[in-house]
Amino acid sequence: MTAVQHPRHRLDELLQNPVRFSIVAALDRAGTLGFGEVRDAVEITDSALSKQVAALEAAGYLAVGKSFVGKTPRTSLTLTRHGRAGWRAHLATLREIAGDPSA
């Protein structure tokens, strides 16, 4: 007989960090946001956001865009298809663990 594993084994370790979870949640709702918009929405410092963005970008969860408005640099953050799929799977697993009937 094959043992069934608890759903927690399917949780995305990258998204178990509350700051990364919050960043991806904000981007899932908005599509693309500016660096400052994400920083303010998640209520963290620039350096803390930079660190978490680097981890999410390295995992292929988000794309970082660089542009200029006049001479002012702008950084935009966009959830990738891979990131959106990982986010949705993580949420579905959380709902399964919580016993959410809409899962």
DSSP file (Angstrom, degrees, kcal/mol; ACC not computed):
  #  RESIDUE AA STRUCTURE BP1 BP2  ACC     N-H-->O    O-->H-N    N-H-->O    O-->H-N    TCO  KAPPA ALPHA  PHI   PSI    X-CA   Y-CA   Z-CA
    1    1 A M              0   0    0      0, 0.0     2,-0.4     0, 0.0     0, 0.0   0.000 360.0 360.0 360.0 136.6    0.0    0.0    0.0
    2    2 A T        -     0   0    0      1,-0.0     2,-0.3     0, 0.0     0, 0.0  -0.735 360.0-129.8 -90.1 129.9    1.3    3.5   -0.9
    3    3 A A        -     0   0    0     -2,-0.4     2,-0.5     1,-0.0    -1,-0.0  -0.585  18.1-130.3 -77.5 138.6    1.3    6.1    1.8
    4    4 A V        -     0   0    0     -2,-0.3     2,-0.2     1,-0.0    -1,-0.0  -0.780  22.6-131.2 -90.0 129.0   -0.3    9.4    0.9
    5    5 A Q        -     0   0    0     -2,-0.5    -1,-0.0     1,-0.1     0, 0.0  -0.520  24.5-103.5 -80.8 147.6    1.9   12.4    1.7
    6    6 A H    >   -     0   0    0     -2,-0.2     3,-1.9     1,-0.1     4,-0.2  -0.399  31.6-117.6 -63.3 143.1    0.5   15.4    3.6
    7    7 A P  G >  S+     0   0    0      0, 0.0     3,-2.7     0, 0.0     4,-0.4   0.747 105.6  79.5 -57.5 -24.4   -0.1   18.3    1.3
    8    8 A R  G >  S+     0   0    0      1,-0.3     3,-1.2     2,-0.2    86,-0.0   0.770  80.5  68.3 -57.3 -24.1    2.4   20.5    3.2
    9    9 A H  G <  S+     0   0    0     -3,-1.9    -1,-0.3     1,-0.3    -3,-0.0   0.672  96.6  54.4 -68.8 -15.4    5.1   18.6    1.2
   10   10 A R  G <  S+     0   0    0     -3,-2.7    -1,-0.3    -4,-0.2    -2,-0.2   0.486  80.6 116.5 -95.8  -4.6    3.8   20.4   -1.9
   11   11 A L  S <  S-     0   0    0     -3,-1.2     2,-0.7    -4,-0.4    79,-0.1  -0.366  75.1-113.1 -63.7 143.6    4.2   23.9   -0.5
   12   12 A D    >   -     0   0    0     74,-0.2     3,-0.8     1,-0.2     4,-0.5  -0.698  19.8-153.3 -80.7 115.0    6.6   26.1   -2.3
   13   13 A E  G >  S+     0   0    0     -2,-0.7     3,-1.1     1,-0.3     4,-0.3   0.853  93.5  59.0 -59.6 -35.0    9.5   26.8    0.1
   14   14 A L  G >  S+     0   0    0      1,-0.3     3,-0.7     2,-0.2    -1,-0.3   0.868 107.0  47.1 -61.4 -36.1   10.3   30.1   -1.6
   15   15 A L  G <  S+     0   0    0     -3,-0.8    -1,-0.3     1,-0.2    -2,-0.2   0.412  89.8  81.7 -90.1   2.4    6.8   31.4   -0.9
   16   16 A Q  G <  S+     0   0    0     -3,-1.1    -1,-0.2    -4,-0.5    -2,-0.2   0.624  70.5  93.3 -80.3 -11.6    6.8   30.3    2.8
   17   17 A N  S <> S-     0   0    0     -3,-0.7     4,-2.8    -4,-0.3     5,-0.2  -0.719  79.1-139.8 -77.2 124.9    8.7   33.5    3.6
   18   18 A P  H  > S+     0   0    0      0, 0.0     4,-2.1     0, 0.0    -1,-0.1   0.821  98.8  50.2 -61.0 -32.7    6.1   36.1    4.5
   19   19 A V  H  > S+     0   0    0      2,-0.2     4,-2.4     1,-0.2     5,-0.2   0.945 113.6  43.9 -71.4 -46.9    7.8   38.9    2.6
   20   20 A R  H  > S+     0   0    0      1,-0.2     4,-2.5     2,-0.2     5,-0.2   0.905 112.9  53.8 -62.9 -39.9    8.2   36.9   -0.6
   21   21 A F  H  X S+     0   0    0     -4,-2.8     4,-2.3     1,-0.2    -1,-0.2   0.930 110.7  46.4 -56.1 -47.1    4.6   35.7   -0.2
   22   22 A S  H  X S+     0   0    0     -4,-2.1     4,-2.2    -5,-0.2    -2,-0.2   0.868 110.9  51.8 -66.6 -38.8    3.4   39.3    0.1
   23   23 A I  H  X S+     0   0    0     -4,-2.4     4,-2.3     2,-0.2    -2,-0.2   0.948 112.6  44.6 -62.2 -49.5    5.4   40.5   -2.9
   24   24 A V  H  X S+     0   0    0     -4,-2.5     4,-2.4     1,-0.2    -2,-0.2   0.878 111.4  54.1 -65.6 -37.7    4.1   37.7   -5.1
   25   25 A A  H  X S+     0   0    0     -4,-2.3     4,-1.8    -5,-0.2    -1,-0.2   0.927 109.5  47.8 -61.1 -44.7    0.5   38.3   -3.8
   26   26 A A  H  X S+     0   0    0     -4,-2.2     4,-1.9     1,-0.2    -2,-0.2   0.911 113.9  46.6 -63.4 -42.4    0.8   42.0   -4.7
   27   27 A L  H  X S+     0   0    0     -4,-2.3     4,-2.8     1,-0.2    52,-0.3   0.834 107.6  56.9 -71.1 -31.9    2.1   41.3   -8.2
   28   28 A D  H  < S+     0   0    0     -4,-2.4    -1,-0.2     1,-0.2    -2,-0.2   0.899 112.2  42.4 -64.3 -39.4   -0.5   38.6   -8.8
   29   29 A R  H  < S+     0   0    0     -4,-1.8    -2,-0.2    -5,-0.2    -1,-0.2   0.868 127.1  29.7 -72.6 -37.0   -3.2   41.2   -8.2
   30   30 A A  H  < S-     0   0    0     -4,-1.9     2,-1.3     1,-0.2    -2,-0.2   0.686  84.7-144.8-102.8 -20.5   -1.6   44.0  -10.1
   31   31 A G  S  < S+     0   0    0     -4,-2.8    48,-1.1    -5,-0.2     2,-0.4  -0.704  79.8  18.6  89.3 -87.8    0.4   42.4  -12.9
   32   32 A T  E    S+A   78   0A   0     -2,-1.3     2,-0.3    46,-0.2    46,-0.2  -0.962  70.9 176.2-120.6 136.2    3.3   44.9  -13.0
   33   33 A L  E     -A   77   0A   0     44,-2.2    44,-3.2    -2,-0.4     2,-0.1  -0.958  31.8-108.0-133.6 153.8    4.3   47.3  -10.2
   34   34 A G  E  >  -A   76   0A   0     -2,-0.3     4,-2.2    42,-0.2    42,-0.2  -0.429  35.2-110.6 -73.5 156.3    7.1   49.8   -9.7
   35   35 A F  H  > S+     0   0    0     40,-2.6     4,-2.7     1,-0.2     5,-0.2   0.919 119.6  48.8 -53.4 -47.9    9.7   49.0   -7.1
   36   36 A G  H  > S+     0   0    0     39,-0.2     4,-2.5     1,-0.2    -1,-0.2   0.850 107.6  54.7 -64.0 -35.5    8.5   51.7   -4.8
   37   37 A E  H  > S+     0   0    0      2,-0.2     4,-2.4     1,-0.2    -1,-0.2   0.916 111.6  43.8 -64.1 -42.4    4.9   50.6   -5.1
   38   38 A V  H  X S+     0   0    0     -4,-2.2     4,-2.6     2,-0.2     5,-0.3   0.928 112.4  53.0 -67.7 -44.7    5.8   47.1   -4.0
   39   39 A R  H  X>S+     0   0    0     -4,-2.7     5,-1.6    -5,-0.2     4,-1.2   0.926 114.0  42.4 -55.0 -47.0    8.0   48.4   -1.2
   40   40 A D  H  <5S+     0   0    0     -4,-2.5    -1,-0.2     2,-0.2    -2,-0.2   0.887 113.7  51.3 -70.3 -39.1    5.2   50.5    0.1
   41   41 A A  H  <5S+     0   0    0     -4,-2.4    -1,-0.2     1,-0.2    -2,-0.2   0.877 118.4  37.4 -64.8 -37.6    2.5   47.8   -0.3
   42   42 A V  H  <5S-     0   0    0     -4,-2.6    -1,-0.2    -5,-0.2    -2,-0.2   0.591 105.3-132.0 -91.8 -12.4    4.7   45.2    1.6
   43   43 A E  T  <5 +     0   0    0     -4,-1.2     2,-0.3    -5,-0.3    -3,-0.2   0.960  59.5 125.0  60.0  57.4    6.0   47.8    4.1
   44   44 A I      < -     0   0    0     -5,-1.6    -1,-0.2    -6,-0.1    -2,-0.1  -0.863  61.9 -92.0-134.7 171.4    9.7   47.0    3.9
   45   45 A T     >  -     0   0    0     -2,-0.3     4,-2.4     1,-0.1     5,-0.2  -0.347  36.4-109.4 -80.0 164.2   12.9   48.9    3.2
   46   46 A D  H  > S+     0   0    0      1,-0.2     4,-2.7     2,-0.2     5,-0.2   0.914 119.4  50.1 -57.6 -44.4   14.5   49.2   -0.2
   47   47 A S  H  > S+     0   0    0      1,-0.2     4,-2.0     2,-0.2    -1,-0.2   0.894 110.2  49.1 -67.0 -38.7   17.3   46.9    0.8
   48   48 A A  H  > S+     0   0    0      2,-0.2     4,-1.9     1,-0.2    -1,-0.2   0.907 113.1  47.8 -66.0 -40.5   15.0   44.2    2.2
   49   49 A L  H  X S+     0   0    0     -4,-2.4     4,-3.0     2,-0.2     5,-0.2   0.920 108.8  54.1 -65.8 -42.6   12.9   44.3   -1.0
   50   50 A S  H  X S+     0   0    0     -4,-2.7     4,-2.2     1,-0.2    -1,-0.2   0.908 108.4  49.9 -56.6 -43.4   16.0   44.1   -3.2
   51   51 A K  H  X S+     0   0    0     -4,-2.0     4,-1.6     2,-0.2    -1,-0.2   0.917 114.4  43.2 -62.9 -44.4   17.2   41.0   -1.4
   52   52 A Q  H  X S+     0   0    0     -4,-1.9     4,-2.3     2,-0.2    -2,-0.2   0.861 111.9  53.6 -73.2 -35.1   13.8   39.3   -1.8
   53   53 A V  H  X S+     0   0    0     -4,-3.0     4,-2.9     2,-0.2     5,-0.2   0.902 106.3  53.8 -63.4 -40.7   13.4   40.4   -5.4
   54   54 A A  H  X S+     0   0    0     -4,-2.2     4,-2.4    -5,-0.2    -2,-0.2   0.908 109.8  47.4 -60.6 -41.8   16.8   38.9   -6.1
   55   55 A A  H  X S+     0   0    0     -4,-1.6     4,-1.4     2,-0.2    -2,-0.2   0.915 114.8  45.5 -66.1 -42.9   15.7   35.5   -4.7
   56   56 A L  H  <>S+     0   0    0     -4,-2.3     5,-2.7     2,-0.2     6,-0.8   0.873 113.9  49.1 -69.0 -37.1   12.4   35.6   -6.6
   57   57 A E  H ><5S+     0   0    0     -4,-2.9     3,-1.5     4,-0.2    -2,-0.2   0.912 108.2  53.4 -67.8 -42.1   14.2   36.6   -9.8
   58   58 A A  H 3<5S+     0   0    0     -4,-2.4    -1,-0.2     1,-0.3    -2,-0.2   0.833 108.9  50.4 -61.4 -32.4   16.8   33.9   -9.5
   59   59 A A  T 3<5S-     0   0    0     -4,-1.4    -1,-0.3    -5,-0.2    -2,-0.2   0.481 118.0-114.4 -83.9  -2.9   14.0   31.3   -9.1
   60   60 A G  T < 5S+     0   0    0     -3,-1.5    23,-0.5    -4,-0.2    22,-0.3   0.665  81.9 123.1  79.9  16.5   12.3   32.7  -12.3
   61   61 A Y  S   <S+     0   0    0     -5,-2.7    19,-2.1    -6,-0.2     2,-0.3   0.757  73.7  18.9 -84.1 -26.0    9.3   33.9  -10.4
   62   62 A L  E     -B   79   0A   0     -6,-0.8     2,-0.4    17,-0.3    17,-0.2  -0.988  65.3-135.6-144.9 156.5    9.5   37.5  -11.4
   63   63 A A  E     -B   78   0A   0     15,-3.1    15,-2.2    -2,-0.3     2,-0.5  -0.895  17.0-145.8-109.1 139.4   11.1   39.7  -14.1
   64   64 A V  E     -B   77   0A   0     -2,-0.4     2,-0.4    13,-0.2    13,-0.2  -0.922  14.2-163.8-108.0 123.3   12.8   42.9  -13.3
   65   65 A G  E     -B   76   0A   0     11,-2.9    11,-2.5    -2,-0.5     2,-0.4  -0.848   2.2-159.2-107.5 143.9   12.5   45.8  -15.8
   66   66 A K  E     +B   75   0A   0     -2,-0.4     2,-0.3     9,-0.2     9,-0.2  -0.977  24.4 145.5-122.3 133.7   14.7   48.8  -15.9
   67   67 A S  E     -B   74   0A   0      7,-2.4     7,-3.3    -2,-0.4     2,-0.4  -0.910  36.7-118.7-151.1 178.1   13.8   52.1  -17.6
   68   68 A F  E     -B   73   0A   0     -2,-0.3     2,-0.6     5,-0.3     3,-0.1  -0.981   4.6-160.7-127.4 141.4   14.2   55.8  -17.3
   69   69 A V  E >  S-B   72   0A   0      3,-2.8     3,-2.0    -2,-0.4     2,-0.5  -0.940  83.3 -46.0-113.8 102.6   11.6   58.6  -17.0
   70   70 A G  T 3  S-     0   0    0     -2,-0.6    -2,-0.0     1,-0.3     0, 0.0  -0.643 123.9 -28.5  67.5-121.0   13.7   61.5  -18.0
   71   71 A K  T 3  S+     0   0    0     -2,-0.5    -1,-0.3    -3,-0.1    -3,-0.0   0.320 117.5 104.0-105.0   6.0   16.9   61.0  -16.1
   72   72 A T  E <   - B   0  69A   0     -3,-2.0    -3,-2.8     1,-0.0     2,-0.1  -0.784  69.6-131.7 -93.7 122.7   15.2   59.1  -13.3
   73   73 A P  E     - B   0  68A   0      0, 0.0     2,-0.4     0, 0.0    -5,-0.3  -0.466  21.6-163.3 -72.2 143.5   15.7   55.4  -13.3
   74   74 A R  E     - B   0  67A   0     -7,-3.3    -7,-2.4    -2,-0.1     2,-0.5  -0.985   6.0-158.9-127.3 137.6   12.6   53.2  -12.8
   75   75 A T  E     - B   0  66A   0     -2,-0.4   -40,-2.6    -9,-0.2     2,-0.4  -0.971   9.9-167.4-116.8 128.8   12.5   49.5  -11.8
   76   76 A S  E     -AB  34  65A   0    -11,-2.5   -11,-2.9    -2,-0.5     2,-0.4  -0.892   7.3-151.8-116.1 149.0    9.4   47.5  -12.5
   77   77 A L  E     -AB  33  64A   0    -44,-3.2   -44,-2.2    -2,-0.4     2,-0.4  -0.975  14.5-179.8-121.9 130.0    8.5   44.1  -11.2
   78   78 A T  E     -AB  32  63A   0    -15,-2.2   -15,-3.1    -2,-0.4     2,-0.3  -0.996  28.6-123.1-133.1 132.6    6.3   41.6  -13.1
   79   79 A L  E     - B   0  62A   0    -48,-1.1   -17,-0.3    -2,-0.4   -18,-0.1  -0.576  31.8-138.9 -71.0 130.4    5.3   38.1  -12.1
   80   80 A T     >  -     0   0    0    -19,-2.1     4,-2.8    -2,-0.3     5,-0.2  -0.322  24.7-104.2 -82.7 170.6    6.3   35.6  -14.7
   81   81 A R  H  > S+     0   0    0      2,-0.2     4,-2.5     1,-0.2     5,-0.2   0.916 125.8  50.6 -59.5 -42.5    4.2   32.6  -16.0
   82   82 A H  H  > S+     0   0    0    -22,-0.3     4,-2.4     1,-0.2    -1,-0.2   0.914 111.5  47.9 -61.3 -42.9    6.4   30.3  -13.9
   83   83 A G  H  > S+     0   0    0    -23,-0.5     4,-2.5     2,-0.2    -2,-0.2   0.901 111.3  49.7 -65.0 -41.6    5.9   32.6  -10.8
   84   84 A R  H  X S+     0   0    0     -4,-2.8     4,-2.6     2,-0.2    -2,-0.2   0.903 111.7  48.9 -65.1 -40.7    2.1   32.8  -11.4
   85   85 A A  H  X S+     0   0    0     -4,-2.5     4,-2.3     2,-0.2    -2,-0.2   0.917 112.7  47.8 -64.8 -43.1    1.9   29.0  -11.7
   86   86 A G  H  X S+     0   0    0     -4,-2.4     4,-2.3     2,-0.2    -2,-0.2   0.901 112.3  49.9 -63.0 -41.1    4.0   28.5   -8.5
   87   87 A W  H  X S+     0   0    0     -4,-2.5     4,-2.6     2,-0.2    -2,-0.2   0.934 111.6  47.2 -61.5 -48.7    1.8   31.0   -6.7
   88   88 A R  H  X S+     0   0    0     -4,-2.6     4,-2.4     1,-0.2    -2,-0.2   0.895 112.8  48.8 -63.7 -40.7   -1.4   29.4   -7.7
   89   89 A A  H  X S+     0   0    0     -4,-2.3     4,-2.1     2,-0.2    -1,-0.2   0.905 111.3  50.5 -65.5 -40.9   -0.2   25.9   -6.8
   90   90 A H  H  X S+     0   0    0     -4,-2.3     4,-2.3     2,-0.2    -2,-0.2   0.929 111.9  47.0 -62.1 -46.4    1.0   27.2   -3.4
   91   91 A L  H  X S+     0   0    0     -4,-2.6     4,-2.5     1,-0.2    -2,-0.2   0.900 110.2  52.7 -63.1 -41.2   -2.4   28.8   -2.7
   92   92 A A  H  X S+     0   0    0     -4,-2.4     4,-2.1     1,-0.2    -1,-0.2   0.896 110.1  48.7 -61.8 -39.2   -4.2   25.7   -3.7
   93   93 A T  H  X S+     0   0    0     -4,-2.1     4,-2.6     2,-0.2    -2,-0.2   0.904 109.6  51.3 -68.5 -41.0   -2.1   23.6   -1.3
   94   94 A L  H  X S+     0   0    0     -4,-2.3     4,-2.4     1,-0.2    -2,-0.2   0.914 111.0  48.9 -60.4 -41.7   -2.8   26.1    1.5
   95   95 A R  H  X>S+     0   0    0     -4,-2.5     5,-2.9     2,-0.2     4,-0.9   0.893 110.0  51.4 -64.9 -38.8   -6.5   25.9    0.8
   96   96 A E  H ><5S+     0   0    0     -4,-2.1     3,-0.5     3,-0.2    -2,-0.2   0.925 111.5  47.0 -63.6 -43.9   -6.3   22.1    0.8
   97   97 A I  H 3<5S+     0   0    0     -4,-2.6    -2,-0.2     1,-0.2    -1,-0.2   0.903 113.3  48.7 -64.2 -40.4   -4.5   22.0    4.1
   98   98 A A  H 3<5S-     0   0    0     -4,-2.4    -1,-0.2    -5,-0.2    -2,-0.2   0.600 114.1-118.0 -76.9 -10.6   -7.0   24.5    5.6
   99   99 A G  T <<5 +     0   0    0     -4,-0.9    -3,-0.2    -3,-0.5    -2,-0.1   0.776  48.3 173.1  80.1  25.8   -9.9   22.4    4.3
  100  100 A D    > < -     0   0    0     -5,-2.9     3,-1.7    -6,-0.2    -1,-0.2  -0.563  27.0-150.3 -70.3 119.6  -11.2   25.2    2.1
  101  101 A P  T 3  S+     0   0    0      0, 0.0    -1,-0.2     0, 0.0    -5,-0.0   0.650  92.6  64.1 -68.3 -13.9  -14.0   23.7    0.0
  102  102 A S  T 3         0   0    0      1,-0.2    -6,-0.1    -7,-0.1    -2,-0.1   0.435 360.0 360.0 -87.7   2.2  -13.3   26.1   -2.9
  103  103 A A    <         0   0    0     -3,-1.7    -1,-0.2    -8,-0.2    -7,-0.1   0.500 360.0 360.0 -65.7 360.0   -9.8   24.6   -3.4
